[in-house]
Amino acid sequence: MGSKHADIQYEVIAVNDGSSDRTVERIKNFQEKESRLKLINFEYNKGRGSAMRAGLAMATSEYLLFLDADLSYDVDHITDVINYFKSSPQTDALIISPYMKGGISKNIPLARLLLSKMANWILADFFSSEISTVTSMVRAYRTKILQGILLVESGKELHLEILRKLYLVGANIAEIPGRLIWKEKKSRNARISKKKIAISAKKHILYGFLSRPTKFLGKLAFFVLLISLWEMFNLLRNFWSYYSPQGDWIGQDLWAGLSQTFYHSPHTVVISVVGLIISVQVFSYLALFSILNMQHEEQLRHILKMYKDQQEK
């Protein structure tokens, strides 16, 4: 770092999140030779979000880059981040994305990779379709804007909370291709169970749904409405095939046609009617949710502004 970017003043903040190995001892040994290395030590595991918030509170530099200690992401991303902020100083947040075009992901267990990509595909719709890897933890921020946001999550959901609140304050968010390479495939595969992966994905998707419920419900209602309209089309087509005016009273002929239609295609009648009722009800709830969500986001913007003003005093 120092040899590549001698003109850059930087600091390294190491957060030990309850590790029981010799991590703290080794960091303290490094501190004797390097004054720019800072240590935050948690006696027990508090979660990734808590560790990141602690590091953020201690940061004094203009920009802040989060890296995982196992260096699964290429360390050359540090150079990529510095060069990007130099060329685009208006950027507030930069996401390192292995899932975007040009990104690389290697040696990752297939089940985890597929689940991660699926979760990111779903989450992108809740937050921004322009971001390919919503869950990426390797991100760089303008320190001032991130310290001006009230953050509360203590787990991995902090990444989603940051992204959501940055959008609320109108931050300029960019994304560049990332290189995610697991160097110890066997040991890591044993260490991280499929159950934990599924739980993590479920929590992320649940957070996205609770943040933007109208997006999911709107698409669900539209899908149900399409099914209902298709079944109604089939209902009319079947009715027309059974309807044959014979008597003087048209009502009797209509009733006969409807009876034959229901007798031969009862599922069509049920699906079309029930689907129409459900879609109308969901759209009605969506209108209410949209109003409540708009009020909630306005209140959240106000809280974030108050917090930022208090931080600047």
C-alpha positions in Angstrom: 0.0 0.0 0.0 2.7 2.5 1.0 4.9 1.7 -2.0 2.0 1.9 -4.5 0.4 5.0 -3.1 3.1 7.0 -1.4 1.1 10.2 -1.8 -1.9 8.7 0.1 -2.3 9.2 3.9 -4.1 6.2 5.3 -4.9 4.4 8.5 -5.8 0.7 9.1 -8.4 -0.1 11.7 -8.5 -3.8 12.7 -11.6 -5.0 14.5 -11.3 -8.3 16.4 -14.8 -9.6 16.7 -14.3 -12.0 19.7 -11.7 -14.1 18.0 -10.0 -16.6 20.4 -6.8 -17.1 18.4 -3.7 -14.9 18.5 -5.2 -12.1 16.3 -5.0 -9.5 19.0 -1.5 -10.4 20.0 -0.2 -10.2 16.4 -2.0 -6.9 15.8 -0.4 -5.4 18.9 3.0 -6.6 17.7 2.4 -4.8 14.4 1.3 -1.7 16.2 4.8 -1.3 17.8 6.2 -0.7 14.3 3.2 1.0 12.6 1.5 3.9 14.3 -1.3 4.0 11.6 -2.6 0.7 12.7 -5.5 0.9 15.2 -7.1 -1.9 17.1 -10.7 -2.4 18.3 -11.1 -5.6 20.4 -14.4 -7.2 21.3 -14.2 -9.8 24.1 -17.1 -11.7 22.4 -18.6 -11.9 19.0 -21.0 -9.0 18.4 -21.6 -9.5 14.7 -20.2 -8.0 11.5 -22.5 -5.0 11.7 -21.3 -4.1 15.2 -17.6 -4.5 14.1 -18.2 -2.2 11.1 -20.0 0.4 13.1 -17.1 0.5 15.6 -14.5 0.9 12.9 -16.6 3.6 11.3 -16.8 5.6 14.5 -13.0 5.5 14.8 -12.3 6.4 11.2 -10.7 9.9 10.6 -9.7 9.6 6.9 -11.7 11.1 4.0 -12.6 7.7 2.5 -13.3 4.4 4.2 -12.9 0.9 2.7 -14.2 -2.2 4.4 -12.3 -5.5 3.9 -12.8 -9.0 5.3 -9.8 -10.3 7.2 -9.6 -13.5 5.1 -8.9 -11.4 2.0 -11.3 -13.4 -0.2 -11.6 -10.3 -2.3 -8.4 -9.3 -4.2 -6.4 -6.7 -2.2 -5.7 -4.9 -5.5 -9.2 -3.6 -5.1 -7.6 -1.0 -2.8 -5.9 0.5 -5.9 -9.1 0.2 -7.9 -11.0 2.2 -5.2 -8.3 4.9 -5.0 -8.2 5.3 -8.7 -12.0 5.4 -9.0 -12.4 8.1 -6.4 -9.7 10.2 -8.0 -11.4 10.0 -11.4 -15.0 10.4 -9.9 -14.7 12.6 -6.8 -18.5 13.1 -6.8 -19.0 9.4 -5.8 -20.2 8.8 -2.2 -20.2 5.0 -2.2 -18.4 2.4 -4.4 -19.4 -1.3 -4.4 -17.0 -4.0 -5.4 -19.2 -6.4 -7.3 -18.1 -9.9 -8.4 -21.5 -10.6 -9.9 -21.6 -7.7 -12.4 -20.2 -8.0 -16.0 -16.5 -8.3 -15.8 -16.5 -9.6 -12.2 -14.9 -12.9 -11.1 -16.0 -15.4 -8.5 -13.9 -18.6 -8.1 -13.6 -21.6 -5.7 -17.0 -20.9 -4.1 -19.2 -23.9 -3.3 -21.8 -24.3 -6.0 -24.8 -24.3 -3.5 -23.6 -21.1 -1.9 -22.8 -19.4 -5.2 -26.3 -20.1 -6.6 -28.1 -19.1 -3.4 -26.0 -15.9 -3.2 -26.7 -15.0 -6.8 -30.4 -15.7 -6.4 -30.6 -13.6 -3.2 -28.8 -10.7 -4.9 -31.1 -10.9 -7.9 -34.2 -10.7 -5.6 -32.6 -7.9 -3.4 -31.6 -5.9 -6.4 -35.3 -5.4 -7.1 -35.9 -4.1 -3.6 -33.0 -1.6 -3.6 -31.6 -0.9 -7.1 -31.7 -2.9 -10.3 -28.4 -1.1 -11.3 -26.4 -3.0 -8.5 -25.5 -6.6 -9.2 -24.1 -7.5 -5.8 -26.2 -5.9 -3.1 -24.7 -8.1 -0.4 -21.1 -7.3 -1.2 -19.3 -6.3 2.1 -16.3 -4.9 0.2 -17.4 -1.3 -0.3 -15.8 2.1 -0.1 -17.5 5.2 1.2 -17.0 8.9 1.7 -16.5 8.7 5.5 -18.3 11.9 6.3 -21.6 10.9 4.6 -21.5 7.4 6.2 -20.8 8.9 9.7 -23.8 11.2 9.1 -26.2 8.3 8.9 -27.8 6.6 11.9 -27.0 2.9 11.7 -28.5 0.3 14.1 -28.0 -3.2 12.5 -25.5 -5.4 14.3 -25.4 -8.3 11.8 -24.7 -8.8 8.1 -27.9 -6.8 7.3 -25.9 -3.7 8.0 -24.9 -3.7 4.3 -28.5 -3.5 3.3 -29.3 -0.8 5.9 -26.4 1.3 4.6 -27.5 1.0 1.0 -31.1 1.8 1.8 -30.3 4.9 3.8 -27.8 6.1 1.3 -30.5 6.1 -1.3 -32.8 8.0 1.1 -30.3 10.8 1.4 -29.6 10.9 -2.3 -26.1 9.6 -2.2 -24.2 8.9 -5.5 -23.6 5.1 -5.5 -21.4 3.4 -8.1 -20.3 -0.2 -8.8 -17.1 -1.7 -10.3 -16.3 -5.4 -11.1 -14.8 -7.3 -8.2 -12.7 -10.5 -7.8 -14.0 -12.9 -5.2 -11.7 -15.9 -4.9 -11.9 -18.4 -2.0 -8.3 -19.7 -1.5 -9.2 -22.5 1.0 -12.2 -24.2 -0.6 -12.3 -27.4 1.5 -11.9 -25.9 4.9 -14.2 -23.0 4.2 -16.8 -25.3 2.8 -16.8 -27.3 6.1 -16.8 -24.2 8.2 -19.8 -22.6 6.6 -22.8 -24.9 6.6 -25.6 -24.8 4.1 -28.0 -24.1 6.9 -26.2 -20.9 7.9 -26.1 -19.8 4.2 -29.8 -20.3 3.9 -30.5 -18.5 7.1 -28.3 -15.6 6.0 -30.1 -15.4 2.6 -33.5 -15.5 4.3 -32.6 -12.7 6.6 -31.3 -10.5 3.8 -34.4 -11.1 1.7 -36.7 -10.5 4.7 -34.9 -7.2 5.4 -35.4 -6.2 1.7 -39.1 -7.1 1.8 -39.7 -5.2 5.0 -37.9 -2.2 3.6 -39.9 -2.1 0.3 -43.0 -4.3 0.8 -44.9 -2.6 -2.0 -42.5 -3.8 -4.7 -43.1 -7.4 -3.9 -46.8 -7.1 -3.3 -47.3 -5.1 -6.4 -45.7 -7.8 -8.6 -47.6 -10.5 -6.8 -50.9 -8.7 -7.4 -50.1 -8.1 -11.0 -49.2 -11.8 -11.5 -52.5 -12.9 -9.9 -54.4 -10.5 -12.0 -52.9 -11.8 -15.2 -53.9 -15.4 -14.2 -57.4 -14.2 -13.4 -57.8 -12.4 -16.7 -56.5 -15.4 -18.6 -59.0 -17.7 -16.8 -61.8 -15.2 -17.5 -60.8 -15.3 -21.2 -61.1 -19.1 -21.1 -64.4 -18.7 -19.2 -65.9 -16.5 -21.9 -64.6 -18.9 -24.6 -66.2 -21.9 -22.9 -69.4 -20.0 -22.3 -69.7 -19.0 -25.9 -69.2 -22.7 -27.0 -72.1 -23.8 -24.7 -74.4 -20.8 -25.2 -77.1 -21.5 -27.9 -80.1 -19.2 -27.9 -83.2 -21.3 -28.4 -86.1 -19.9 -26.3 -87.9 -16.5 -26.2 -86.4 -15.5 -22.9 -82.7 -14.8 -23.2 -82.1 -15.1 -19.4 -82.9 -18.8 -19.6 -80.4 -19.3 -22.4 -77.7 -17.4 -20.5 -78.3 -19.5 -17.4 -78.1 -22.7 -19.4 -74.8 -21.6 -20.9 -73.4 -20.6 -17.5 -74.5 -23.8 -15.9 -72.8 -25.9 -18.7 -69.6 -23.8 -18.3 -69.5 -24.2 -14.6 -70.2 -28.0 -14.9 -67.5 -28.6 -17.4 -64.9 -26.1 -16.1 -65.5 -25.3 -12.5 -61.8 -24.6 -11.8 -61.9 -21.8 -14.5 -64.8 -20.1 -12.7 -63.3 -20.4 -9.3 -59.8 -19.2 -10.3 -61.0 -16.3 -12.3 -63.4 -15.0 -9.6 -61.1 -15.6 -6.6 -58.1 -14.3 -8.5 -59.9 -11.1 -9.4 -61.1 -10.5 -5.8 -57.5 -11.1 -4.4 -55.8 -8.9 -6.9 -58.3 -6.0 -6.3 -57.8 -6.4 -2.5 -54.0 -6.4 -2.8 -54.0 -3.4 -5.1 -56.2 -1.6 -2.5 -53.8 -2.5 0.3 -50.9 -1.4 -1.9 -52.4 2.1 -2.2 -52.5 2.2 1.6 -49.0 0.7 2.0 -47.6 3.2 -0.5 -48.9 6.2 1.5 -47.6 4.7 4.8 -44.3 3.9 3.2 -43.9 7.4 1.8 -44.7 8.9 5.3 -42.2 6.4 6.9 -39.4 7.4 4.4 -40.1 11.1 5.0 -39.8 10.6 8.8 -36.6 8.5 8.3 -35.1 11.3 6.1 -36.0 13.8 8.8 -34.4 11.6 11.5 -31.2 11.1 9.4 -31.0 14.9 8.8 -31.4 15.6 12.5 -28.7 13.0 13.3 -26.4 14.5 10.7 -26.9 18.1 12.0 -26.2 16.8 15.6 -23.0 15.1 14.4 -21.8 18.4 12.7 -22.2 20.5 15.9 
